[in-house]
Amino acid sequence: MRDMRSKLDLLVRGMTGLRHDGRFDEPNLDGTAGDYISFDSWEWPQGVGLYGLVCLWRHNRDPKLLKTIEDWYERHLRAGLPPMNINTTAPMMALALLWGETRDPRWETPLGQWAEKLLRDMPRTPEGGFQHNVSDKINDDELWDDTLFMAGLFLAFHGRAAGRQSCIDEAVRQFLVHARYLADPKTGLWFHGWTFAGRHNFARALWARGNAWITVGILDLIENGGVGKPVEAYLLGVLEAQIEALLRLQAPSGAWHTLLDDPTSYEEMSATAGIGYGLMKAARLSFGPKACGPAGRRALDAVLASIDENGVLGNVSYGTRMGHDLQFYRDIPIQPTGYGQALAILCLTEGMIHAEAAEAAA
């Protein structure tokens, strides 16, 4: 347990110390520079990073960590926020979860305004799914599994914190629409995306991090509450089918490959951390098969072994666009990121919860 605590401290320092070195130049549609690396940008990697920090704070109640989180939001809200899209919604997810705990009045208005704008203005695909528009690209009539984590969880968390069932209902709708088109009934795993324009799943990629978004997303949505028993039962069935497939595909190292069903693709640690978190959490909540707990702990061991002396999680693939062939996914470069740090934080935090429970029971 001491090792996990020290590694968690390292991961936090590693994330807040991330800096954009110019390796990836991805300008936004409005002409501003895109920064998907450093901790000082309002984007999806940073949003996922903050989610990890807030979840850790909910467990340890560290006042220094809370100050780091609140200072980040205070600084960015004062400077003004970027245009709303799926990915720029991600930082609001962690803020909604935080506000639900602290009820700090600084966060109520920006959260409410963002939720209203998301519901009113986010372009929709047929059947009402959120079109996966991002800061540097309009993805017409496309559903991506990333959307559920970046925007669906925000609506669920905000709806619960603000007492707005309409937001929770919209989150549920997004999970159901996306499950209809992205959950593969043959394997139980999820495809990366779907296009209504061509009515296909692009490369039919069973992409590991996309599946991690789903494993984490369904569990955290259900744990948040308010989704209703029939929807909960449906989503748990979808999750259990995914978990059965994931258990079969775990590598001997405890990790998963970036293409889950392709052992020639590299082992990817952000997905491993997210899936490991999900499996351990499923075991704690008594969901899924009995093998969830041991498989989650093997993933945790793989994550711990991949954290370097600077607190940076290795073997994390860079942000991944929609691929039109499977080689695209094999070729995504390795790059430390906020979402890699955060998913590792989630995994280690869940590991701590299990270790503390075992210690208390001894």
Beta strands, then each sheet from edge to edge (+ up, - down):
strand 1: 142-144
strand 2: 193-195
strand 3: 256-257
strand 4: 267-268
sheet 1: 1+ 2-
sheet 2: 3+ 4-
end
